[in-house]
Amino acid sequence: MNAPQWIWQNEDWPHFTWQTDALAGLLRQCVDAQGRLLGRLSAVNRLTDRRAVLDTLLRNIVTSSAIEGEQLNVESVRSSLARRLGVEESGPTSPRSEGLAELMLDATEGLEQALTQERLFTWHRWLFPSQDSLLSQPVQVGQLRGEAPMQVISGRLDKPVVHFEAPPRRGLEAQLQTFLEWFEQSRNDHLLDPLLRAGIAHFWFVTLHPFDDGNGRLTRALTDLALAQGERQAIRFYTMAASILDDRAGYYAVLESSQKADLDLTPWLRWFLATLLRSLEQALQRIDRLLHKARFWQRHREQELSPEQRKVLNRLLDGGPKGFEEGISAAQYQAVAKVSKATATRHLADLLDKGCLIRLPGGGRSTRYCVALAEPDVQGGT
């Protein structure tokens, strides 16, 4: 008898196995990072508003779509999220952005609601609120895929390379129901680590590929749901989608190799946990910046600063690629604040006097400035 080509053709499908010892180190690191992240949430909730949540959810939606090669209207999605989160921001919305916002919030906040077939169908309808005329063929919205084989193919038409083939349409309802029952029952399985549960759920659902389109995005949404259930937190400050996008080639490669292997998911779970760990570590860095920013403005709340000075300080405090992590020069201050050279020089001198900035080593035209660090007793704790 020939060996199965696809994992779902194995006789024991879907009874997955994994090597606990091989995953133990990564799992410990993820649990430790997750604990530190959750430990900071009370401080974030005290010192910041829902804009931090808005930024995280927006990043999640945008990067999840980017994995599939779709570029969203970021302003529209942000406006739809802002309205639901009670953040005062105005901007255009669309049926697409409204649906994506509904899906994201339902997946990250609807922890106690059962994941049923109808809930998945609702998610799918939110994902495709209207048919896109640019699609080669209409998507069957809010229902399982049709009878045609579901394959991921590349290469020439006369020499196609089949990277993946999903289980056939016949029997798909029963397979999906088996997954949904496991997803609910496994929430109370104390022998299954919640992070491994999320990784298994991700792999299992994306392998079923139950819909015509949108399977990847729905997979990542239910992974968000599984992670949130494991944390017992309705709002999270990290997004796996962004880390998956950073290693999109690795993501598809490990999926393909695992879907052509036996039922041992160790390679997939190792990749999943490593990617989750990067997401958690990046979130810790962002939250540290949020706390630093909030404490900075607490210390300087009585200072009289111009709108231009506040703009530059917030840019420095936000960090990241556009945050001048090596300090800001007078010329850069002038460009960001959109002020004259003389005004930039005066503003910088004033910020130095008020203790908002410090001058970094160097002089002349190369002189750079960075935000003044908090006093040790202010920095400590969360």
C-alpha positions in Angstrom: 0.0 0.0 0.0 1.3 3.4 -0.9 2.2 5.9 1.8 -0.3 8.7 2.3 0.5 11.9 0.4 -1.4 14.2 2.8 -1.6 14.2 6.5 -5.4 13.8 6.5 -5.0 10.6 4.6 -3.3 8.9 7.6 -5.4 6.2 9.1 -5.4 7.8 12.6 -6.2 11.4 11.4 -6.8 13.6 13.3 -5.1 12.0 16.3 -2.0 14.3 16.4 1.1 13.5 18.4 4.1 15.6 19.4 7.4 15.3 21.3 6.9 17.0 24.6 10.6 17.1 25.5 11.5 18.8 22.2 9.0 21.6 22.8 9.5 22.0 26.6 12.1 24.8 26.4 10.2 27.0 23.9 7.0 26.4 25.8 8.6 27.6 29.1 9.9 30.7 27.4 6.5 31.5 25.9 4.7 31.0 29.3 7.3 33.2 31.0 6.9 35.9 28.4 3.1 35.6 28.5 3.2 35.9 32.3 5.4 39.1 32.2 3.1 40.5 29.5 -0.1 39.9 31.5 1.7 41.3 34.6 2.1 44.6 32.8 -1.5 44.9 31.7 -2.8 46.5 35.0 -0.2 49.3 34.6 -1.1 49.8 31.0 -4.8 50.0 31.8 -4.0 52.6 34.5 -1.7 54.7 32.4 -3.0 54.5 28.9 -6.3 54.5 27.1 -7.9 52.2 24.5 -5.7 53.6 21.7 -3.1 50.9 22.6 -5.7 48.2 22.1 -6.8 49.9 18.8 -3.2 50.0 17.5 -2.7 46.3 18.3 -6.0 45.1 16.8 -5.4 47.3 13.7 -2.0 45.8 13.2 -3.4 42.3 13.6 -6.1 42.9 10.9 -3.7 44.6 8.5 -0.9 42.0 8.8 -3.3 39.0 8.6 -4.6 40.3 5.3 -1.0 41.1 4.1 0.0 37.5 4.6 -2.6 36.6 1.9 -1.2 39.5 -0.3 -4.2 41.8 0.4 -3.5 45.5 1.1 -6.3 47.0 3.1 -7.4 50.6 3.5 -5.8 51.1 6.9 -7.6 54.4 7.6 -11.0 52.8 7.0 -10.2 49.8 9.2 -8.9 52.0 12.0 -12.1 54.1 11.9 -14.3 51.0 12.2 -12.3 49.7 15.1 -12.2 53.1 16.8 -15.9 53.5 16.8 -16.4 50.1 18.5 -13.7 50.7 21.0 -15.1 54.1 22.0 -12.0 56.0 20.7 -12.7 59.4 19.3 -11.5 59.3 15.8 -13.3 60.2 12.6 -12.7 58.7 9.2 -14.2 56.8 6.4 -15.5 53.3 6.8 -16.7 50.6 4.4 -18.6 47.3 4.6 -15.3 45.6 4.3 -13.7 47.5 7.2 -16.8 47.1 9.3 -16.8 43.4 8.8 -13.1 43.0 9.6 -13.6 45.0 12.8 -16.6 42.9 13.9 -14.6 39.7 13.2 -11.5 40.8 15.1 -13.4 41.9 18.2 -15.6 38.8 18.2 -12.5 36.6 18.1 -10.6 38.4 20.8 -13.4 39.4 23.1 -16.0 36.6 22.7 -14.2 34.2 24.9 -17.2 32.4 26.5 -19.2 32.0 23.3 -18.9 28.5 21.7 -17.1 28.2 18.4 -19.9 26.7 16.3 -20.3 26.2 12.6 -22.8 29.1 12.5 -20.3 31.4 14.3 -17.7 30.5 11.6 -20.2 31.2 8.9 -20.9 34.6 10.5 -17.1 35.3 10.5 -16.9 34.4 6.9 -19.8 36.7 6.0 -18.0 39.5 7.9 -14.8 38.7 5.9 -16.7 38.9 2.6 -19.6 41.4 3.1 -19.9 42.0 -0.6 -18.5 40.2 -3.7 -15.3 41.7 -5.1 -15.6 42.2 -8.9 -11.9 41.6 -9.2 -12.2 37.9 -8.0 -11.9 35.4 -10.8 -15.0 33.6 -9.5 -17.5 34.4 -6.8 -16.9 33.2 -3.2 -19.5 31.0 -1.6 -20.0 33.2 1.4 -21.2 31.8 4.7 -21.2 28.2 3.6 -18.7 25.4 3.1 -16.7 25.2 -0.2 -18.0 23.4 -3.3 -17.2 20.1 -4.8 -14.1 21.1 -6.7 -10.8 20.0 -5.2 -9.2 22.6 -2.9 -5.6 22.8 -3.9 -2.7 25.3 -3.5 -0.8 25.3 -6.7 2.1 27.1 -8.3 4.2 26.8 -11.4 3.4 26.5 -15.1 -0.1 25.4 -16.2 1.4 22.4 -18.0 3.6 21.5 -15.0 1.8 22.5 -11.9 3.2 22.0 -8.4 0.6 21.0 -5.8 1.8 22.4 -2.5 -1.3 21.3 -0.6 -4.6 19.6 -1.1 -7.4 19.8 1.5 -9.7 16.9 2.4 -12.4 16.3 -0.2 -15.8 18.0 0.1 -17.5 14.7 0.8 -17.5 14.3 4.6 -16.3 17.9 5.3 -19.2 18.7 7.5 -18.4 15.7 9.8 -14.7 16.7 9.8 -15.4 20.3 10.7 -17.8 19.2 13.5 -15.1 16.9 14.9 -12.8 19.9 15.0 -15.4 22.2 16.6 -16.2 19.6 19.3 -12.5 19.2 20.1 -12.0 23.0 20.2 -14.7 23.3 22.9 -13.8 20.2 24.9 -10.1 21.0 24.9 -10.7 24.2 26.8 -11.1 22.1 29.9 -8.3 19.6 29.1 -5.8 20.3 31.9 -3.3 17.9 30.3 -3.1 20.0 27.2 -1.2 23.3 27.4 -3.3 26.2 26.1 -0.5 27.4 23.8 -0.1 23.9 22.3 -3.9 23.9 21.9 -3.8 27.1 19.9 -1.0 25.7 17.7 -3.0 22.5 17.1 -6.2 24.4 16.3 -4.3 26.6 13.8 -2.9 23.6 11.9 -6.0 21.5 12.0 -8.4 24.2 10.8 -6.1 25.5 8.0 -5.6 21.9 6.9 -9.4 21.4 6.6 -9.6 24.5 4.5 -13.4 24.5 4.8 -14.2 27.6 2.8 -13.7 28.8 -0.8 -11.5 31.7 0.3 -10.5 33.4 3.6 -9.3 30.2 5.3 -5.9 31.7 6.4 -7.5 34.8 7.9 -10.2 32.7 9.7 -7.5 30.3 10.9 -5.6 33.2 12.5 -8.8 34.6 14.0 -9.6 31.4 15.7 -6.0 31.1 16.9 -6.4 34.6 18.5 -9.6 33.2 20.1 -7.7 30.1 21.4 -4.9 32.3 22.8 -7.3 34.7 24.5 -9.2 31.8 26.0 -6.0 30.4 27.4 -5.1 33.8 28.9 -8.6 34.4 30.1 -8.1 37.9 29.0 -10.6 39.6 26.6 -8.0 42.1 25.2 -4.5 41.2 24.2 -1.5 43.4 23.3 0.2 41.2 20.8 -0.5 39.8 17.4 0.8 36.6 15.9 -0.2 37.7 12.4 2.6 40.3 12.4 5.2 37.8 13.3 3.9 35.3 10.8 4.1 38.0 8.1 7.8 38.6 9.1 8.4 34.9 8.2 5.8 34.3 5.7 8.0 32.0 3.6 8.8 30.0 6.7 5.1 29.8 7.6 4.1 28.3 4.3 7.2 26.0 4.2 6.5 24.4 7.6 2.8 24.1 6.8 3.5 22.3 3.6 6.1 20.0 5.0 3.9 19.1 8.0 0.8 18.6 5.8 2.9 16.1 3.8 4.1 14.2 6.9 2.7 11.9 9.5 0.7 12.9 12.5 3.7 14.1 14.6 3.2 17.9 14.7 6.5 18.6 16.6 8.1 20.6 13.7 4.9 22.7 13.2 4.5 23.3 17.0 8.2 24.2 17.3 7.7 26.9 14.6 4.4 28.1 16.1 5.9 28.5 19.6 9.0 30.3 18.3 6.8 32.7 16.3 4.5 33.2 19.3 7.6 34.0 21.5 8.7 36.7 19.1 5.2 38.2 19.2 5.2 38.2 23.0 8.7 39.8 23.2 7.8 42.5 20.7 4.7 43.2 22.7 6.7 43.5 25.9 8.9 46.1 24.1 5.9 48.1 22.9 4.2 48.0 26.4 7.5 49.2 28.0 7.4 52.1 25.6 3.8 52.8 26.4 4.6 52.8 30.1 7.6 55.0 29.6 5.6 57.4 27.6 2.7 57.5 30.1 5.1 58.1 33.0 7.0 60.7 31.1 3.9 62.8 30.6 2.9 62.3 34.2 6.2 63.8 35.2 5.9 66.7 32.8 2.1 67.3 33.0 2.6 70.8 34.5 5.1 71.9 31.8 4.0 74.5 29.3 5.0 73.0 25.9 4.1 74.0 22.4 2.2 71.6 20.1 5.3 71.2 18.1 7.4 70.2 21.1 4.7 67.7 22.1 4.6 66.2 18.6 8.4 65.6 18.6 8.5 64.3 22.1 5.7 61.8 21.3 7.6 60.7 18.2 10.7 60.0 20.3 8.6 58.3 23.0 6.8 56.0 20.5 10.2 54.6 19.2 10.2 52.2 16.3 11.6 52.8 12.8 10.3 56.4 12.8 11.1 57.2 16.4 14.8 58.4 16.1 16.1 55.7 18.3 19.6 57.2 18.0 18.4 60.6 19.0 17.1 63.6 17.0 19.2 66.4 15.5 18.2 70.0 15.3 17.7 69.6 11.5 15.4 66.6 12.1 13.5 68.5 14.8 13.0 71.2 12.3 11.6 68.8 9.7 9.3 66.9 12.0 7.9 70.0 13.8 7.8 72.0 10.6 9.4 75.0 12.1 12.3 77.3 11.2 15.9 76.6 12.1 15.9 79.3 14.8 12.6 78.0 16.3 14.0 74.5 16.4 17.1 75.7 18.2 15.0 77.6 20.7 12.6 74.6 21.3 15.4 72.2 21.9 17.1 74.6 24.4 13.7 74.9 26.2 13.2 71.2 26.3 16.7 70.7 27.8 16.0 73.4 30.4 12.8 71.6 31.4 14.4 68.2 31.7 12.4 66.7 28.8 15.5 66.0 26.7 19.2 65.3 27.3 22.1 66.1 25.0 23.9 63.0 23.7 27.7 62.9 23.4 29.0 64.8 20.3 28.8 68.3 19.2 28.3 70.8 16.4 26.0 69.8 13.6 26.1 66.2 14.8 24.6 67.0 18.2 21.6 64.8 19.0 19.0 64.7 21.7 17.0 62.0 23.3 14.2 61.8 25.9 15.4 62.2 29.5 15.1 59.0 31.4 12.9 58.7 34.5 14.5 58.8 37.9 15.3 55.3 39.2 12.5 55.2 41.7 10.0 56.3 39.0 11.2 53.7 36.5 11.0 50.7 38.9 8.0 48.4 38.9 5.0 48.2 36.6 
